[in-house]
Amino acid sequence: MTDKKTDQYTFTNPVTQYPSDNFPKQELTWPGLDTKLTPKADHGEDTYRGTGRLQGRKALVTGADSGIGRAVAIAYAREGADVALSYHPREEKDAAEVAKLVEDAGRQAYLMPGDISEEATARQLVRDAVDKLGGLDILVNNAGFQQAQADIADITSEQFDQTLKTNVYAMFWITQEALPHMPAGSTIINTTSIQAYGPSEHLLDYATTKAAINTFSKALAAQQGPKGIRVNAVAPGPFWTPLQVSGGQFQENIPEFGQNTPLGRAGQPAELAGAYVYLASAESGYVSGETLNVNGGMVSP
């Protein structure tokens, strides 16, 4: 997607940094594999350069197989962190690729498949991560479920339940299980969305969860701040990931996906990595309860 000689510090025009041409229509079976996405997303595989900002840290990232989670895992490893990779069992192939990238950076990667929409699985994930990592001081709740529906009448109770359990309940279960293991100085980062501020009519249930994540993050930040644990959120705009083509958007919307932003294109996961690194690192030590919007210039509070 980009010139391999560049990195995230290279001066460039953000409008032309990535192609803005029409994406081809394509329909992947949920949960969608990055290995089948066309064109391939950029997660920083060839471009992210670490500077040691997370040296010796221990991170658990959910949804780490593709999209945003993949970019975060790669960046964290190159910044010096060991990473526990949480992902749905159907995404094993993508997750294995991420694990290799983490190990190529000289860090430990731990593969942790499981459906975190199930409480027992979500809680066991944390216990396993703490055991493998030898502790935990970064938690990224990023995994999400998104299925577009034209009308509220088309949203089944099963879909609504899965969306809430994957996006909100899992975040609650994992965070509740993780906090007793996280020392002062630790950080929690949750993935919300521009949908929390400007919800799309075809993403009714998904947008509802993203608003909940935003509020959860701010309330938890106030609660945990006195204990020395910071909680923040990142609110992405339209980003090119398998989520979009595995039911997250209607097929007719795919070709012009992201072109309504001021920068005129969809974002690439690599462009989010820096936000998650900043919020995890000590340089953001006075930042808590914040929602960092990364959306190509779309208006948000």
N, C-alpha and C positions, 0 to 999 in steps of 0.2 A: 504493500500500500504506500510505502514511503521509500525515500532514498536511504539505503542502509548506512550511509556515511553520516547521517544526521542523528541527533538524539533530542531529548526533550528540552535541551538548553539552546538548541540551534535557532537563531533568529529567522523567522519565516512569516509569510502572510497567512493568517488563519483561514482566510476565505479559500485560498487555493492549496492549502496544506494537504488536503485529501480531496479525492474526486467528488464532485457534486452531481455527476451524471446519473441518470435514472438507474435505480436498482432493478434487476430482473425479477419478475414475479416468480415466486417459488414457495412451495408449501411443504415444510418439514413436519414429520410426525413429532408430537410433543414427547419429550421436552426439548427436542432440537439439538443437533450436534454441530459444533463449530466446524468439524471436519467436512460437513456437507454444505456449509453456508457459501453462497456465491454473491458477490466477491468475498474473499476472506476478510475477516475483521483484523484490525491491527491492535494487538494487546501489548505492544512494546517488546515483542520477542527480539526484534533486531534493532530497537531504538532506545529502550529505557536504559539509562546509565545511572547506577547507584553511587552514592557518596558517603555511605556508612552511617546514615541517620538513624537506623534501627538496629545497630550492631548488638547482637546477643539477645534480641527480643524474641518472644514466643507468641505466635499469632494463630488464631483460629479464624478461617474465612469460610463462610457458607456460600454455596453457589460458585465454587472456585474452579469449576471445570471449563467455563467459557464466559464470554462477555466481560462484564465489569469485574467479577470475582477472579477471573483468570488474570486480568491485567494487574489487579491488586496483589495477587499472590506472586507474580513475577517481580513486581516492583519491590515488595517487602523482602523477598529473598535477595535481590541485588542490593538492598539497603542493609543486609546483614541479619535478617530474621529467619528463624526456622518457622515452617508453616504447616499446620494441619489443614488438609483440604477436604471440605465437606461437599458432597455432591450426590445427586440421585443415582442409584445403581445403574440406570440406563445410560448414564453418561461416562461410563468407565473409560472408554477410549480417549475422550477429551481429557479426562482427569489424569490419565497416565502421561499424556504429553506435558501437562503442567508440572507434574511431579519431576519429570526429567529436566525441565527448564529450571526448577528450583534447585535441583541437585547440581546442575551445570554451573549454578552460581555459587556453589560451595556450601550450600545450606541443606538442612534436613527437611524432607518432605514426607508427610504421613497421609496416606490415602484412607479416607473415612466415608465410604458409601453408606447411604441410608436415606429413608424418606422422613425428613424432619417435620412433616405435617402430622406425624404420630408422636405423641408426647414421650413415650418410653424411649423411642429412637433419638429424639432431640436431646433428652437429658443424658442418655448414655454417650452420645457424641461428645459432650463436654467432658465427661469423666475420662473417656478414652484419650481425648486431646491433651488433657492435663497430665495423664500418665505418660503418654509418648513424648510430649514436649518437656516434661519435667517442670511444669508450671504453666501459667497463662497471664500475659499482660496486655495483649491486644485481642479484641473480639470485633469481628466485622460481620454483622448480620446483613447479608446481601441477597440470599436466595429469594426468588420471587416467582409467583405464578400469575400469568396474565392471559386472558382469553377474551377477545373482542366479541361483543354481542350488540346488535342494532337496537334492541329494546329490552326494557326490564323484564318483559314477559318471556324473553328468550333465555334469561339467566335461571338455570335450575338451582334448586337448593343444594345439590351436590357440587355444582361449580362454585356457588357462593361460599359453601363450607370449605372447599379446598383452597380458595383464594384467601380467605380469612385465616385458615390454619397455617398455610405456608408462609404468608407474609407477616401476620401479626402474632398468632399463637406461638409459632416456632421461635420468633424473636423473644417473646416473653419467657418461654420455657428455657431457652438456651441462656439468656441473660441471667435469669434467676439462678440457674445451676452454676453459672460461671462466676458470679460475683464473690462467693466465699473464697475462691481461689485467687482472686486478683488483688495484688498488693497496691498500696498507694503509689501513684504514678502511672497506673494502668489507664487504658483508654478503650472506650466502646464507640464504634462507628456504625450507624445504621443507614441503610440505603432507602431514602424516600424518593420523591420524584417531582417534576414540574406538575404532575397530575394532582399533587396535593393543593396546588394553587389555581391551576387552570384545567380542571378535569374535562376530559373528552367524553362526549355523550356515549360513545361505544365502549368505554372502559369504566363503567359505573362502579362495579365491585372493586376493581383494581385501584381506582382513584380513592375510593373510600379507605382502603387499607393504607395507602400512602399518606393520607392526612392523619390517620391514627398513628403511624410510625413517627411522623413529625412531632405530634403532641407527646407521645410516649418518651421520645428522646429528650425533650425539653423538661418534662417533669422528672425524669430519672436523673438528669444532670443536676437539678436542684437538690434532689434527694441524696445523691452520692458525692456531690462536690465536697462537703465537709470531711469525707473520708479520703479525699485525694484522688478520686477516680473521675475522670472527665468523660462526658458523653456528648457526642455530636452526631450530626447527620449530613449526608451528601444528597443533594437533589439533582439528579441528572435530567437533562432534556431528552430529545430523541437521539438514541445511540444505536448504532448498527450492531445487533447481536442476534443469535438464534431465537431469542425470545420473540422477536418481531415477526418472524416467518413461520413460527410453529403455533399459530393461532392468536398471537398477540395483536396483530393488525389484520384488517381485511386485505385481501390480495390486491384490490384496486388501489389501495393506498401505498403499496410498497414502492412503486417506481418513483414517487415524489417524496418519499419519507425523509423528513428533516429539512426539506427545502423551504419551509415557511419560517425558518429562523432568520434573524438578521445576518448571520454568517452564510446563509443560503445552502447549508448542507447538514447532514446528520453528523453527529460526533462519532469518534472511534474510541473504543474502550481505553486505549493507551492515553487518551487525553484526560481521563479521570484518575489515573494512577497517582498523579502528584497530589491531588486533593486528599486522598486516603493516606498517603505517606505523611503529608503535613499534619493532619489531625492525629496521627498515631505518634508522631515524634515530639520530642521535648520542646521544639521551637514553637509549638502551639500551646505551651503550658498554661497560658491564661485564657484559652479559648474553651468554653464549655457551654452547652445548651445552644450551640450555633447550628444553623442549617446552611451549608455551603452550596450555592447553586452553580451548577456547571451545565449551561443549557444553550450556548451559542448566542446569547444576548436576549433571550426571551424575558419579558417583564415578570418579575416575581417580587413579593414583599421582602 
